[in-house]
């Protein structure tokens, strides 16, 4: 490399570019994401110190804001959470104009939220270039429910419920949950045995490798900021907790009907 090209490379002129190509359209928590990372060299040779990834989502946080006149209103802010991050390559030299394609795969974390409603999930791919301009790429992905969550949703639909709203909401730092938020699903009865008997169901699903933990609130008419999260975390005895496992799926609609009916 000439002296001038070294100077250009160190200040990031003609830097490498990176593009992540995902193999597939829909992804399920706990299952692998296969992809190819394409790296194209710039106008000069560059040392790439590493290839790194991070997985992110958005969630909302509500807080009380008191104004000078004493009025208190609820405010919302949009936050970004990092679900996972890792580095996957050793340093290497990328020649000027060179193209590298690196096949990679990683498991989507179990607690990745579904991309329903306003929830978004994306992958950031980056090249670590010392004293240079880091190259990066951002790819949004669609996250679909696994078999257990899908079976739960189908059972609710069979009972006459429809999803009304899905939000990722902040939880207290003292909750000991691995993420600063949970994804909350609101279902309303539009037909079936519970139409006219309750207003809505609030559900939070926590998937594991072989079961689905579910917190459910029935007929919650009055909503205070953070109330369902507090109930879910055991600060209120009115919430319902149950687990959905593979061997129980055939009886899930009847069990769900009985569970809801017993708590009306």
Protein Blocks (a to p, Z undefined) as FASTA:
>chain_A
ZZklmmmmmnopaiacdddddedjbdcehiacdddddddddfbdcddfbdcddddddddd
ddddddfkopacdddddddddfbdcdfbdcddddehiacdddddddddfklccdehjbcc
ddddddddehiacddddddddddddfklmmmmmmmmmnopacfbdcdddddfklopabfb
dcddddddfedjkgokambdcddddddfkbccddddehifbdcehklmmmmnopackbcc
ddddfklmmmmmmmmmmmmmmmZZ
